[in-house]
Amino acid sequence: MVHEIAVCDNLDVIEVAFDDPRAVADAGLLLTGTLAGRLGLEDLVNETVDLTGRKGGVLPGRKVMTLVDGMLLGADSIDDMNALRAARQRAVVGHRVMAPSTLGTFLRAFTFGHVRQLDRVLDVALARAWKAGAGPGSERLVIDIDSFIGPVYGYKKQAAAYGYTKKRGYHPLLATRAGTGEVLHIRNRTGSANTQRGQQRFIDELIARVRRAGASGVILLRADTGFENRKARRRLDKKGVQYSIGVKRHKTVRAAIDAISEDAWKTLKDYPDTGEAQIAETALADGERLIVRRVRTLGDAQEQLFDTWQHFAFATNRTEAIEIVEAEHRAHAVVELAIRDLKDQALAHFPSGKFHANGAWTVIAALAHNLGRWSTLIGLPDQPTQTARTRRGRLLQIPGRLTRHARKWTLHLPVGWPHQTDFHTALSAIRAIPALT
């Protein structure tokens, strides 16, 4: 039953008092908090990250989870975590909420080795979430690798530098899962790092991680020209991993493209009327399959007298029809959607002056991002993937009131909330996940 709400014609007469000990600002965190509990994340951090002897290193689990909760709400700085300390907010997240000053000290305690320990948390959490229903199982897993420039503010930032965007910051490397936007692997790097720096080790760890997590089907790895490396492609082929990786137009590639006959080009029918795109295939010197797309803008007849084609090529070990392989390679652009979500949350900028503190912040940001994705992958599997902002507005940032009567806790949420059915459905699905034993 929906009760009629009185409307106040004069807002000046409304008194304001911050005095409700039962109020919960972001009651929807019950959803992600329940999932974090089912995955055992706090205990996992305590078991994996050993900061013994370092200031702020005691009980790292509750500190990581405080950061995760804040990031799920869009926090991009340590001070933003203060909102979690409201009276009953901690009751719906399932752990003790730590103060921002404590969190800053905690992050500054990290070294390179400790960041790697935290990366292991992401590894195990992925396996547990996939086992709980978020994973691909025996279906094909499509992975996109990319890098981006994450900005910093201020000049006292270790290892920050000006990258290809002409902005000062760091240059993280990440791998995402197409279709769900999960971050499968991420590593922060110095701002001056070349795109390919650490690429081979990163890919080796990535493939091993998804296999351990339960991906038993075909794996396809996609990347743009920044990751062109013949040795890396040979290595992927030996691992039984399919790939489609962009290649630059160096001498041998130009020669292979020039050798393609005009009648071999096929026109793409789904291209905008303002231009024209054609595809063809050839092979590199070692027999590796090379697929080329050429595009041009259609202007007046005078322009058509000149060769205005732009060529984009990629190497692949796939054997399917050229139309399928080329279209799926272009879909590599979905990685930008995951980067957009990360930048709409914790990675809008890097908050600490310490490089390894920012490295830890990066991995925790990926964990928070994934926890949000898993909550809807498991809870609302038939719905389209939600952006971080949409999830916050519909499921997490819901005002509530937590009461207890006759030994029973009740979280009261607004009458008429437009997404209450989705919230109930997701929470029921997550609560059905067996607890870790």
C-alpha positions in Angstrom: 0.0 0.0 0.0 1.4 3.4 -1.1 0.7 6.2 1.4 0.1 9.7 0.2 2.9 12.0 1.1 2.1 15.5 2.2 3.8 18.3 0.2 5.3 21.3 2.0 4.7 24.5 0.2 7.3 26.4 2.1 10.7 24.6 2.3 12.0 27.3 4.8 9.9 25.8 7.6 11.5 22.4 7.4 13.9 21.9 10.3 17.1 19.9 9.8 18.7 17.7 12.4 21.4 15.1 11.9 20.1 13.0 14.8 18.8 9.7 13.4 21.0 6.8 14.7 19.2 4.3 12.5 19.6 6.1 9.2 21.7 4.4 6.4 22.9 6.7 3.6 23.8 4.0 1.1 21.8 1.0 2.2 22.3 -0.8 -1.1 25.8 -1.7 0.0 24.0 -4.6 1.7 24.1 -6.2 -1.8 27.8 -6.0 -2.4 28.6 -6.6 1.3 26.7 -9.8 1.2 28.5 -11.0 -1.9 31.9 -10.0 -0.4 31.0 -12.1 2.7 30.0 -15.1 0.5 33.4 -14.8 -1.3 35.2 -14.4 2.0 37.1 -11.3 0.8 38.0 -9.8 4.2 39.5 -13.1 5.5 41.2 -13.7 2.1 43.0 -10.3 2.4 44.0 -11.1 6.0 45.5 -14.5 4.9 47.2 -13.2 1.8 48.6 -9.7 2.6 51.3 -9.8 5.2 52.3 -6.3 6.4 53.8 -7.5 9.7 56.1 -4.9 11.2 54.9 -2.1 9.0 52.9 0.8 10.3 49.2 0.4 9.7 49.7 -3.2 8.6 47.5 -4.9 11.2 44.3 -6.6 10.0 44.5 -5.4 6.4 41.2 -7.1 5.5 38.9 -4.5 7.1 41.0 -1.7 5.5 40.8 -3.1 2.0 37.1 -3.7 2.3 36.5 -0.1 3.6 38.3 1.1 0.5 36.3 -1.2 -1.7 33.0 0.0 -0.3 34.0 3.6 -0.8 35.1 3.0 -4.4 31.8 1.2 -5.1 30.1 4.5 -4.2 32.4 6.5 -6.5 35.1 7.5 -4.2 38.3 8.7 -5.9 40.2 9.8 -2.8 40.9 8.6 0.7 38.9 11.4 2.3 35.8 10.2 0.5 35.8 7.1 2.7 34.5 9.3 5.6 30.9 8.9 4.4 31.0 5.2 5.4 31.4 6.1 9.0 27.8 7.4 9.4 25.9 5.7 12.3 24.5 2.6 10.8 26.3 2.5 7.4 28.8 0.0 8.8 26.0 -2.4 9.7 25.2 -3.2 6.1 28.8 -3.7 4.8 29.6 -6.5 7.2 32.9 -5.2 8.6 34.4 -2.5 10.7 34.8 0.8 8.8 38.2 2.4 9.2 39.1 6.1 9.3 40.6 7.8 6.3 43.8 8.6 8.2 44.2 4.9 9.0 43.6 4.0 5.4 46.3 6.5 4.2 48.9 5.0 6.6 47.9 1.5 5.4 48.4 2.3 1.7 51.8 3.9 2.4 53.0 0.7 4.0 52.9 -1.2 0.7 56.0 -2.2 -1.2 56.2 -3.9 -4.6 56.0 -7.3 -3.0 52.9 -6.4 -0.9 51.2 -5.1 -4.1 51.9 -8.5 -5.6 50.3 -10.2 -2.6 47.2 -8.0 -3.1 47.2 -9.0 -6.7 46.9 -12.6 -5.5 43.7 -11.6 -3.7 42.3 -10.5 -7.0 43.3 -13.9 -8.5 41.5 -16.0 -5.8 38.5 -13.7 -5.7 38.1 -14.1 -9.5 38.1 -17.9 -9.1 35.6 -17.8 -6.3 33.2 -15.5 -8.1 33.4 -17.5 -11.3 32.7 -20.7 -9.3 29.7 -18.9 -7.8 28.2 -18.3 -11.2 29.9 -15.4 -12.8 32.4 -17.4 -14.9 32.5 -18.4 -18.5 33.0 -22.1 -17.7 33.5 -24.0 -20.9 32.3 -21.2 -23.1 34.7 -19.0 -25.1 36.5 -16.3 -23.1 37.4 -13.1 -25.0 40.0 -11.0 -23.3 41.0 -7.4 -24.3 44.3 -5.9 -23.3 45.0 -2.2 -23.2 46.7 0.6 -21.3 45.6 4.1 -20.3 47.0 7.2 -18.7 45.7 7.8 -15.2 46.1 11.4 -14.1 47.7 12.6 -10.9 47.2 16.0 -9.1 50.1 17.8 -7.6 53.8 17.3 -8.3 54.9 15.2 -5.3 54.0 11.9 -7.0 56.7 9.2 -7.3 57.2 7.9 -10.8 54.6 10.1 -12.4 55.5 11.5 -15.8 54.0 12.9 -19.0 52.7 10.1 -21.3 51.4 10.0 -24.8 48.3 12.0 -23.8 50.5 14.9 -22.7 49.1 14.6 -19.2 51.1 13.8 -16.1 50.2 10.5 -14.5 50.8 6.8 -14.5 50.4 4.2 -17.3 48.5 1.2 -16.0 48.2 -2.0 -18.0 45.0 -4.0 -17.8 43.1 -6.9 -19.2 39.3 -7.1 -19.3 36.7 -9.7 -20.1 34.5 -8.8 -23.1 30.8 -8.9 -22.4 31.1 -8.4 -18.7 33.8 -5.7 -18.3 35.5 -7.5 -15.4 39.1 -6.6 -14.8 41.0 -9.9 -15.1 44.4 -8.4 -14.4 45.8 -5.0 -13.8 49.2 -3.5 -13.0 50.2 0.1 -12.3 53.3 1.3 -14.1 55.3 4.5 -14.2 54.1 7.4 -16.3 57.0 7.1 -18.7 56.5 3.3 -19.3 56.4 2.1 -22.9 53.1 0.5 -23.8 54.8 -3.0 -24.1 56.7 -2.7 -20.8 56.1 -5.9 -18.8 53.7 -7.2 -21.4 54.9 -10.7 -21.7 55.0 -11.4 -18.0 51.6 -9.8 -17.7 50.1 -12.0 -20.4 51.6 -15.2 -18.9 50.1 -14.4 -15.5 46.8 -13.5 -17.1 46.4 -16.8 -19.1 47.4 -18.8 -16.0 45.0 -16.9 -13.8 41.9 -17.4 -16.0 42.7 -21.1 -16.4 43.0 -21.5 -12.6 39.7 -19.6 -12.2 37.9 -22.2 -14.3 38.0 -20.9 -17.9 38.2 -24.3 -19.7 37.0 -23.2 -23.2 38.7 -21.4 -26.0 40.5 -18.1 -25.1 40.7 -15.2 -27.6 43.0 -12.4 -26.7 42.6 -9.0 -28.6 44.9 -6.0 -28.5 45.8 -3.0 -30.7 49.0 -2.1 -32.4 50.6 -0.9 -29.2 51.0 -4.6 -28.2 52.5 -5.8 -31.5 55.2 -8.3 -30.7 55.9 -11.4 -32.8 57.5 -13.3 -29.9 54.4 -12.7 -27.8 52.1 -14.0 -30.6 54.2 -17.1 -31.0 54.1 -17.7 -27.3 50.3 -17.3 -27.3 50.0 -19.8 -30.2 52.1 -22.4 -28.2 49.7 -21.9 -25.2 46.8 -22.7 -27.4 45.4 -19.2 -27.1 43.7 -17.5 -30.1 44.8 -13.9 -30.8 44.1 -11.0 -33.0 46.6 -8.2 -32.4 47.1 -5.0 -34.4 50.3 -4.5 -36.4 51.9 -1.3 -37.5 52.5 -0.6 -41.2 56.3 -1.3 -41.2 58.1 -2.4 -44.3 57.0 -6.0 -44.5 53.4 -5.3 -43.6 53.2 -2.6 -46.3 54.7 -5.0 -48.8 52.1 -7.6 -47.9 49.2 -5.1 -48.2 50.5 -3.7 -51.6 50.5 -7.3 -52.9 46.8 -7.7 -52.4 44.9 -7.6 -55.7 42.1 -5.2 -56.2 39.5 -7.9 -56.8 40.3 -9.5 -53.4 38.8 -6.6 -51.4 35.3 -7.1 -50.0 33.1 -4.2 -49.2 31.6 -3.9 -45.7 27.9 -3.3 -46.0 27.4 -2.0 -42.4 29.7 1.0 -42.8 28.2 4.5 -42.7 27.1 6.1 -45.9 29.7 8.9 -45.5 32.5 6.5 -46.1 33.5 3.1 -47.5 35.3 0.2 -45.9 36.8 -2.9 -47.4 38.5 -6.0 -46.0 41.0 -8.5 -47.5 43.5 -10.9 -46.2 47.1 -12.0 -47.0 50.0 -13.5 -45.0 53.2 -12.3 -43.5 56.5 -13.7 -44.4 56.3 -16.6 -42.0 52.8 -17.5 -43.1 51.0 -15.8 -40.3 47.5 -14.7 -41.3 47.2 -10.9 -41.8 43.8 -9.3 -42.2 43.5 -5.7 -43.5 40.7 -3.2 -43.4 40.9 -0.1 -45.6 38.6 2.9 -45.1 38.1 6.2 -46.8 35.6 9.1 -46.6 33.4 9.6 -49.7 33.6 13.1 -51.0 33.2 14.6 -54.5 34.4 13.1 -57.7 37.7 15.2 -57.5 38.7 13.4 -54.3 38.1 10.0 -55.8 41.0 10.7 -58.3 43.4 10.2 -55.4 44.3 7.2 -53.3 42.6 8.2 -50.0 42.5 4.8 -48.4 43.7 4.3 -44.8 44.8 0.8 -43.9 44.5 -1.0 -40.6 46.0 -4.5 -40.2 46.1 -7.2 -37.5 47.7 -10.6 -37.2 45.8 -13.6 -36.1 46.0 -17.3 -35.7 42.2 -17.8 -36.1 40.9 -19.9 -38.9 37.3 -18.6 -39.2 35.8 -16.6 -42.1 37.5 -13.2 -42.6 34.2 -11.4 -42.0 33.8 -12.9 -38.5 37.4 -12.5 -37.4 37.5 -8.8 -38.6 34.2 -7.8 -37.0 35.2 -9.4 -33.7 38.6 -7.7 -33.8 37.0 -4.3 -34.1 34.9 -5.1 -31.1 38.1 -4.8 -29.1 37.0 -1.2 -28.5 34.7 -2.5 -25.7 37.8 -2.3 -23.4 37.3 1.4 -23.3 34.0 1.0 -21.5 35.7 -0.8 -18.6 38.4 2.0 -18.5 35.6 4.5 -18.5 34.0 2.8 -15.5 37.3 2.6 -13.6 37.8 6.4 -14.2 34.3 7.0 -13.1 35.2 5.5 -9.7 38.6 5.2 -8.0 40.9 5.7 -10.9 39.7 9.2 -11.8 43.1 10.0 -10.4 45.8 8.5 -8.1 45.6 9.9 -4.6 48.9 9.1 -3.0 52.4 10.5 -3.4 53.9 7.0 -3.0 54.1 4.9 -6.2 53.5 1.5 -4.4 50.5 3.0 -2.5 49.0 3.9 -5.8 49.8 0.4 -7.0 47.8 -1.0 -4.1 45.0 1.5 -4.8 44.9 0.3 -8.5 44.4 -3.4 -7.5 41.8 -2.5 -4.9 40.0 -0.4 -7.5 39.9 -3.4 -9.8 38.5 -5.5 -6.9 35.8 -3.0 -6.2 35.0 -2.7 -9.9 34.7 -6.5 -10.1 32.6 -6.8 -7.0 30.1 -4.4 -8.5 30.1 -6.4 -11.8 29.7 -9.7 -10.0 26.8 -8.5 -8.0 24.7 -8.0 -11.1 26.3 -10.9 -13.1 25.2 -13.3 -10.4 22.2 -11.4 -9.1 20.7 -10.2 -12.5 22.2 -12.5 -15.1 19.5 -11.9 -17.7 19.9 -8.1 -17.7 22.4 -6.1 -19.8 25.7 -5.2 -18.2 25.3 -2.0 -16.1 27.8 0.8 -15.9 29.2 1.7 -12.5 27.2 4.9 -12.4 23.9 3.1 -13.3 24.6 0.5 -10.6 25.3 3.1 -8.0 22.1 5.0 -8.8 19.8 2.0 -9.0 21.1 -0.5 -6.4 23.7 1.0 -4.1 22.9 4.6 -3.2 19.5 3.9 -1.7 18.7 5.7 1.6 17.4 3.4 4.3 16.7 2.9 8.0 17.9 -0.1 10.0 15.8 -1.1 12.9 15.6 -4.0 15.3 12.4 -5.4 16.9 11.8 -8.8 18.6 15.4 -9.8 17.8 14.9 -9.2 14.1 16.8 -6.7 12.0 14.9 -4.9 9.2 16.3 -2.5 6.6 13.6 -0.1 5.6 14.0 1.3 2.1 11.9 4.0 0.3 8.4 3.1 -0.7 8.1 3.1 -4.5 11.8 2.8 -5.2 11.7 2.1 -9.0 14.3 -0.6 -8.9 13.2 -2.5 -5.8 12.4 -5.7 -7.8 15.9 -5.8 -9.2 17.3 -5.3 -5.7 15.3 -8.1 -4.2 16.1 -10.4 -7.1 19.8 -9.8 -6.9 20.0 -10.0 -3.1 18.1 -13.4 -3.1 20.4 -14.8 -5.8 23.5 -13.7 -3.8 22.2 -15.0 -0.5 21.7 -18.4 -2.3 25.5 -18.7 -2.8 26.8 -21.3 -0.3 29.0 -19.7 2.4 32.7 -20.7 2.3 33.6 -23.6 4.6 
